[in-house]
Amino acid sequence: MAASSPTHSTRPPEGSTRLHRKVLIVLATGQITGGLGVGATLALGALLVSEVSGSSALSGLAATMNTLGAAILAIPLARLA
């Protein structure tokens, strides 16, 4: 029997490297934007609670409720995984 050459190439198709780079940039930008949004929400939530309630002692309530809500939702979401 004669040795035959493989029918598939191990090299990526032309242009796929550029596509992978673009996808990676979009995903990284989305992660950065989302992280900034979460941080800004916590900070502005504390300021909003402080202004609405008139008490700076309650300003941490926004971050506490955000963390508590995430913890409560993590349990059913973990069961789905």
Secondary structure per residue as TSV (DSSP state, phi and psi in degrees):
chain	resnum	aa	ss	phi	psi
A	1	M	-	360.0	140.0
A	2	A	-	-87.9	144.3
A	3	A	-	-72.5	130.2
A	4	S	-	-103.7	152.7
A	5	S	-	-78.9	152.4
A	6	P	-	-63.7	147.7
A	7	T	S	-87.0	-10.3
A	8	H	S	-120.0	152.8
A	9	S	-	-99.1	145.1
A	10	T	S	-88.7	-7.1
A	11	R	S	-83.4	141.7
A	12	P	-	-68.6	153.1
A	13	P	-	-61.7	156.5
A	14	E	T	-58.3	134.7
A	15	G	T	85.5	-9.1
A	16	S	H	-72.1	-28.3
A	17	T	H	-65.4	-41.4
A	18	R	H	-64.9	-40.3
A	19	L	H	-64.4	-43.0
A	20	H	H	-62.5	-40.4
A	21	R	H	-64.3	-42.6
A	22	K	H	-65.0	-42.7
A	23	V	H	-63.1	-42.3
A	24	L	H	-62.9	-40.4
A	25	I	H	-64.8	-43.2
A	26	V	H	-63.5	-44.0
A	27	L	H	-65.4	-42.1
A	28	A	H	-64.9	-41.2
A	29	T	H	-63.6	-40.1
A	30	G	H	-63.6	-40.5
A	31	Q	H	-64.3	-42.8
A	32	I	H	-64.8	-45.4
A	33	T	H	-63.7	-41.6
A	34	G	H	-64.1	-40.9
A	35	G	H	-63.9	-41.2
A	36	L	H	-64.3	-38.5
A	37	G	H	-64.3	-41.6
A	38	V	H	-65.3	-44.0
A	39	G	H	-63.3	-42.4
A	40	A	H	-66.7	-37.0
A	41	T	H	-63.2	-43.4
A	42	L	H	-64.0	-43.8
A	43	A	H	-66.9	-46.7
A	44	L	H	-71.0	-30.5
A	45	G	H	-62.8	-41.6
A	46	A	H	-63.5	-41.9
A	47	L	H	-65.5	-39.4
A	48	L	H	-65.9	-44.5
A	49	V	H	-63.4	-39.7
A	50	S	H	-62.5	-42.4
A	51	E	H	-69.8	-43.6
A	52	V	H	-71.0	-43.6
A	53	S	H	-82.4	-23.3
A	54	G	S	78.7	5.3
A	55	S	-	-124.3	124.8
A	56	S	G	-75.0	-16.3
A	57	A	G	-67.8	-27.4
A	58	L	G	-89.9	0.2
A	59	S	T	-66.2	-25.7
A	60	G	T	-77.4	-6.9
A	61	L	H	-62.8	-34.3
A	62	A	H	-64.3	-46.3
A	63	A	H	-67.6	-36.8
A	64	T	H	-64.2	-45.8
A	65	M	H	-67.1	-35.2
A	66	N	H	-64.0	-46.1
A	67	T	H	-66.4	-41.9
A	68	L	H	-64.6	-42.1
A	69	G	H	-63.1	-40.5
A	70	A	H	-65.7	-38.7
A	71	A	H	-67.6	-40.4
A	72	I	H	-66.9	-40.1
A	73	L	H	-75.6	-19.7
A	74	A	H	-67.2	-31.3
A	75	I	H	-65.5	-54.5
A	76	P	H	-67.1	-32.0
A	77	L	H	-68.1	-33.8
A	78	A	H	-68.0	-32.1
A	79	R	H	-70.7	-28.0
A	80	L	H	-72.0	-28.2
A	81	A	-	-73.4	360.0
